[in-house]
Amino acid sequence: MSDLTAPLVSICIPTYNAATTIRETLSSIVNQTYKNLDIQIVDNASTDDTLRVVSEFYDHRITIHRHATNVGGEGNFNRCIQLATGKYTAIYHADDLYEPEIVQRQVDFLERHIDAGAVFTEANLIDEVGKAFGALKLPKELSSTGFVFKFSQLFKVILHRRNFFVCPSAMVRTQIYQNEVKFWRGDLFKSSADLDVWLRISKIYPVGFLLGPLMSYRISKFQFSSGVRNHTEKWDFHLVTDYYLAQENVQAIINDVDRMHYRWLERTDKVRRAINLFLLNRISEAHRLCDDVISLDALRAAIDTRVGLLTLLAGVYIRTCVAFRLQVAGLKFLKLIKKLS
């Protein structure tokens, strides 16, 4: 496709106090090999130099929108959907980095797979200073079978592997965002509202994945998402999965193995919360969350998966520490288990 015939792509970047990262992020976007871009910066009443940094980019494709007051993360994402004008829309994040060919490859995919509603990519993980330390990959249950998947395939793997969608890699057909998704349901699903969006799309349209890391996803201790590792309440992920599991048409596609895998996820979440409670010296609460860790089901999970093994070890250790009053001695080991998991 020439620049004149290539479909217009709206790249929306919701920002809030992103002055330290937005320059590098925006550079990675304006230098895409795909040129027919409409770049919308949607600022959520930043109090730092975010808009000054953005204004230093002299590129006619960039438009800045600024909220007078902070409308919350979901509100800013919803505004991105409303502003999109292209055939395709990508809501990229203000602290991530995008490989030069990501847009071209996503557009090529959606042009070839006209039935697909969205496409995602894999990602490298980077820290605050841009150092790589891991990767987010499509689970092997899917990557070994193809590149386009229906809701039934995706949901079964989610019940086993948790949320594997790389949210800031998503490119969606704009008409789907505007006519069917319309808004993030943060009131229902809190920090996991993005997973609900992807599942809503996949219930109507197949969803595609491009293998290989076409972006770098920044994990910072200052991000909200990193706070999930320190949670003591039930993980927001379960708000989404429980919502869909309550639907009759979803119940019809899952089996006993799927339910077993989900029990394992729930137990892992309980034990992770128990670790955090133990480290906060809320010992009795931590102990109660480990009530079913000594079971045949937990043993089976430990044999089947590394996460299941760590869950069993941590749960048994917490119960042992409480039983023998070894709270102080238990802190170092639990910190190690938390790091490994």
Buried (B, 14 or more C-beta within 10 A) or exposed (E): EEEEEBBBBBBBBBBBBBBBBBBBBBEBBBEBEBEBBBBBBBBBBBEBBBBEBBEEBEEEBBEBBEBEEBBEBBBBBBBBBBBBEBBBBBBBBBBBBBBEEBBBBBBBBBBEBEEBBBBBBBBBBBEBEEEEEEEBBBBEEBEEEEBBBEBBBBBBBBBBBBBBBBBBBBBBBBEBBBEBBBBBBBEEBBBBBBBBBBBBBBBEBBBBBBEEBBBBBBBBEEEEEEEBBBBBEEBBBBBBBEBBBEEEEBEEEBEEEBEBBBBBBBBBBBBBBBBBBBBEEEBEBBBEBBEBBEBEBBBBBBEBBEBBBBBBBBBBBBBEBBEEEEBEEBBEBBEEBBEEB
